[in-house]
Amino acid sequence: MAAASSIITSHKNLSDREKDILRTIIHMYILNALPVGSRTLSKYLEHELKLSPATLRNIMSDLEEMEYISHPHTSAGRIPTDKGYRYYVDTLMQTELLSEHEIQKLIGNVATITPDNVLKDASKLLGMLSRCLGVVAIPHFTDLAIQKIELISLASNRVLVVIALDSKIVRTVTLEAEFEIQPSELEKMATFMNEKVSGKSLKFVEDNFQAMVSEGSYGKAPLIRLFVDSIDKLFESYASTDRIHITGTQHMLDYPEFEDVQRVKSVIELVENEDVIIHILDKIETEAGEPRILIGSEMHNQILDDYSLIVTTYRMGNAEGSIGLIGPKRMNYSRLTSLVQYVGELISIKNK
């Protein structure tokens, strides 16, 4: 997993005992959302590590000094810091593979999703199974490949351009001409244009459209000039908020750390700031299909300081989109990383 953080430049080599203690504190906090005290930790570890509460306090004090755990003012216990979670994810975590039953259930759920709703329903599925926010971002509009263009007459001087893209995504644009358009010409023009643009990305077509369509008998036709002059309108990108599906707000509100009013407001603020999330997803560099984890301050946005993000990529024809989860920093990283990765793979297969 690629390095994700500016909060860590280097890790001190922890002893095996320190690693065990840090791992256990994180596991306990993930399970209970309660600060972990030395006595509680001693009882939890009594069959594995015969350490007194006093010894554990010293180790916990060392971990706190190294900023892997912190000491809330209202509690005698410790909680993991962003640095602690990062060390856990990079060094201590063992990925929990999905069971065969879970895999078959996921395959069945994805199989029932209709192609038209695959991305929206994938976010719902992730939210439901993880009890977090399911997030699916559509690839950049211009990365999608054109499958077919259809031209439909709406009036003597108006034409509907239907652009069919990868994975049944359809874009429609209405163009209005200052001359009369013969319906018979539209069919010939559509055939001519499809010969030129089919299978090529929107970005490539946008950059090279005039050169591509200027050849041959149609090169100087008024209808071609209409398309050339309307290139920005034809290939205008989605607004950022049209590129993302976020579901599962109700699941987040079930977590005890989001019970007070201010924390509820923070969840709502997060969901309503879709442009913030899409901006972060667009900046993340991921190897195809490999999960990436960002924790709290690593996302460099105050709205997300209390959250973590697990994200991977999926394929949509020739383009890549992002799929993942946003949840509390004490999420079950080992299991949810596998879940995100597998759903991403299923969606890629579904989009073929």
CORSUL-V6469 format. One line per field, one symbol per residue. ss: DSSP state (~ for helix, > for strand, _ for the rest). burial: # if it has 16 or more other C-alpha atoms within 10 Angstrom, else .. Layout:
ss = ???
burial = ???
This chain:
ss = _______________~~~~~~~~~~~~~~~~~___>_~~~~~~~________~~~~~~~~~~~~~___>>_______>>>_~~~~~~~~~~~_______~~~~~~~~~~~~___~~~~~~~~~~~~~~~~__>>>>>___~~~_>>>>>>>>>>>__>>>>>>>>~~~_>>>>>>>______~~~~~~~~~~~~~~~___>~~~~~~~~~~~~________~~~~~~~~_~~~~_____~~~_>>>>_~~~~___~~~__~~~~~~~~~~~~_~~~~~~~~~~________>>>>~~~~__~~~__>>>>>>>>>>__>>>>>>>>>>____~~~~~~~~~~~~~~~~~~__
burial = ...##............##.##########..#.####..##........#.#..##.###.##...####.....#############................#...#..#....###########.######################.#....##########...#...##....#.#..#..##..#...#######.##..##.##....#....###.##..#..##....#..#######.###....#.....#..#..##..#####..#..#.#..###########...###############.###############..#############.##.
